Amino acid sequence: MPFIGELAALATSIFFSIGPTFFTLAGRLVGSAVVNRTRLVVALVYLLLTHWILFGAPLPLEANLDRWFWLGLSGLIGFVFGDAALFQAFIMLGTRLTMLVFATNPIVAAILAWIFLGEALSFTQITGMLVTLAGIGWVMLEQNDPNQEPEGRRVYAGGILLAFLAAIGQAGGAVTAKMGLYGDFPALSGQIMRVSIATILIWTISLLSGQAKGTISTLKENRKAIQHILIASFIGPYLGVFFSLVAIQNAEIGIASTLMSLQPIILIPIGVYFFKEEVTWRAVAGTIVALIGVAVIFLV
């Protein structure tokens, strides 16, 4: 099928836009911590079944300890800490603006890869980073209303900080995952290892802190939130990850990565419809500028 990789990458952006929308709706009902714990369990079930069908076993038990360490660390950084910040940012800042700030994760990943993996940064890539930051900053400054109440400004600033921490978590998770995905090890197996370790860790923390029982009780009282989480977990962590793997395997990495980074654009009409956001031409233009910067980073 012609352009299967490019079409899969575009589908990935759509899935990764719809998923966060439902996660945001669920988070406003039960809180971000409950959403993060629950969606990891749901996503793990989906992934285990798929891995079982494709590879004949639910888990890649033949993987060595070195892979388990790096991919487990990746799950801890990306899913436990990074996504905890991301889901709280969804509630405080909204899905569209959160994902716009989150678009800085390629910049953070490139810097971390330069520091820890020795991957060089070209002048063009640095230019793309600056263009991305300029576009994001232009949109963020528009939202900074001087007449806004102090509490509103604190929530807004806190949301931006959490979204950026989420970007750091995503980038750190990607770099550590790369250290565990050496050779021809299947990406799906790596994703299972990341999610399984993250699920065990986050529920262990919940049990030790006495929050596990409260999480289950909260979900029982909010069936609507469960529906949102089931839909979001299937569309985002499951379908989104699957189509991203198809995209990476069948298209040039630069083109695939750029097409998979279109969530801030796709989320503009979603934000207007679901959350009644008022989107100005400056916000649209700034988002486009930011994504042009991302494209420059990937397409060099």
N, C-alpha and C positions, 0 to 999 in steps of 0.2 A: 504493500500500500504506500503510495507516494506521500511524503511529508508526515509520516506517522509519528516521528519524533517531535516535530514542531507542533502537531495537533495535540499530542499527549502533554507537551509542556504548557500549551494554552489551557488545556483541561485542568492541569495541576493548579494553575493560578485561580481558575474558577472554583475548584474544590476547596482550595485554601482560603478563599474569600467567603464561601458559604459556611464552612465549618466554624470559623471564629464568630460569625454572626450568631449562630445557635449557641455557641459557648458563652457569648456575651449575654444572651437572653437567659440562659440557665444560671449564669453567675449572679445576675440581678435578682434571681429568685432564692438561691441557696448559698451564695458566697463563692468566691474564687477558689478557696481551699477545697471545698467539697467537690467542685467541678473537676479540679486537677486530679484528686485522688480517684474519683469515679471513672473519668474518661480513660485513665491509664489501664484500669481493669478491663473496660470494654474494648479498648484498642488491642490489648494483649490477647483477649479471646479471639477477636477477628484474625489477628496475625498468626496465632498458634494453629488455628484451623487451616488457614491458607498454607502455612509451612508444612503441615502434616500432609495435605493433599499433594503438594508439589514435590516434597522431598522424602515423604514416607515416615516422618517423625515430627512431633510438635516442636522439639528443641534441637539445635545443633550441638548435641552432647559431645561430638568428636572434636569440637574446637578446643585449642590449647588454652592454658591459663593466661598466657600473655594476651590473647585476644579478649578473653573474658574481662581481664583487668582494664584494658583500654576502652572497650565498648561499655563496660559497666560504669567507668568514670565518665564517659560521654553521656550516658543516661542520667547520671547524677547531676552533672552540670547543666545539660540541656533540658531534661524533663522535670526534675525535682525542683531545682532552683530557678532556671531560666523561665520555664512555663508558669511557675508560681507567680513570678513577677508579671508575666505576660497577661495572665487571666485577671489579675488585680488591676492592671492598666486598662484592660477592656472595660472594666466597671467604672473606673475613675475618669478615663479620657475618651472612651468610645472606641469602637472597632476601627473606624477609618483612620483617625489620627494615630492610634496605637500602631497600626500596621505601617503607617508612613514612617514613624520614628524607627520601627522595627526594621525598615528597609536599610538601616545603617549596618545590619549584620554582615553583609559582604565586605564592608570596609574594615570592621573589627576582625573578621576572619582573615582577610589579607594581611593585616598587621600582625596577628598572632602567628600566621603561617610564616611570615618573614622572621619573626623572633625565634619561634620554636622549631620550624621545619627548614629554615634557610631558603625559603622561596623568595626570589627577588621581586621588588616592586619597581615597575617602569614609571617613567615620567607621565605617560598617558594614563596609567592607572591612578596615580596620585591626583592628576587633573580630574579624572572621573569622580574620585572621592570628594574633592572640593566642590564640584558641581552638585553632587548629591546632597552634601551638607548645606550648601547654599539654598537649594530648593526646599529642603525640609525646614531650614531656619526661616525662610520667607513665609511659609505657611504657619509655622508656630507663632511668629511675631504678630500675625494678623489676629490670632485668637487671644492675644494678650490684651484684654480690655482694661484700661486704666480705671474705669468706673466699676469694675467688678468687685464684689465683696471680698475681704481678705481670706475668708474660708474658701471661697471659690477659687481664688488664685493659688492657695496652698494645694487644693485638690488637683488643679490643673498641672502645677509644677511637679507634684508627686507622681502624677500619671506619666508625665514625660520621663522622669527619672526611672520609673519602673519599666517603661517601654524600652529605654536604652539598656537597662540591666538585662532585660529579656534578650535584646540583640546580642549582648556580650555572652549570655548563656548559650544562645543558638550558635554563635561563632565558636565558642570554646568547645561545645559539644561536637561541632563539625570537625574541628582540628583533631580532637582526641579520637573521634570515630575513624578518621583517616589513618591514624596510627595503628588501629586494630583491624582495618580492612585491607591489609597488604595482601599481595598475591591475587589469586582468582577467587577469593572467598565470596560467597553470594551475599549481595547487599541485603536481601530479605532476611537472611540468617543473622546478619549484623544488627538489623533493626529489631529483631526479636530479642536478641541479647540485651540491647540497650533498654528496651521497654520493660523486659522482665526484671532486670536489676533495679530499674527506677521504681517499678511497682512494689517490689519487695521492700525497698528502702523507705518509700513514702508511707506505706502502711505500717511498717515497723515504727517509724517516728510517730505516726498517729496513735498506735497502740500504747507506746511508752508515755505519750503526753495526755492520754485519756480522751482523745478526740475521735477515735474510730467509732465508738458507740453513737456519739452525737451525729457523725456523718450519716450513718445508716438511718437514724431516726429522722433526720432532716429530709433525706430522700423519700422516706415513706410518707412524709407529710406533703411532699411536692412532686406529684406524679408528672406534672407538666415539665418540671426541670429534668426528670429522668428521660422523657421523650426527646427534649432538646439535646441532652448529652448523647443519647443513642444515635440520633441523626448526625450530630456533629462528629462523633467518633468514627462513624462509618464513612462519612464524606471526606473528612480531613485526614486524620492519621492513617486510615485504611486506603480509601480510593486515591487520595492525594499522594500518598507515598508510593503506591503501586504505579500510578501514571508518571510520577517523577522518575522512577527507575526506567520505565519504558522510554521516556524522553531522553534520559542520559545515554541509554544504550543505542538510540537510533538517530540522534541529532548531534551536531557539534556542541560541545559543552558550553561555549559562549552563547550560542543562539538559544539553547535549551534553558540555561540559567537566566537569561534576560527575559524570555517569555514566561518563566516561572516566577518572575518578580513583579508581575502586573497587578497584584492584589490591591494596592492603593487606588489604582484607577477603577478597577471593578467594584471596589467598595463604595465609590462615590454614589452611584444610583442606589445601592443597597442601603447606605446610611440614610439617604433621603426617604426611602420607602419604609424601612423598619423603624428607624429612630427619629424620623422627622427632622433631620439635620438640615441646616441652611448652609449650602455650599456656594461660595462665591467664585467668580472667575479667577481671582487671585489664588484661591486654594487649588483649583484645577490646574492652573498654570504652574504653580510651585510643585505640585505633585508630578507633573509631566517633566519638569526640569530635573527633579530628583531621580526619576526613573531613567532619564537620558544619561545621567551620571552613572547609574548602575550599569546601563548598557555599555558605556565606555569601559568600565572596569572589566566586564566579562568578554567583550568583543575585541580586545587588543590582541 
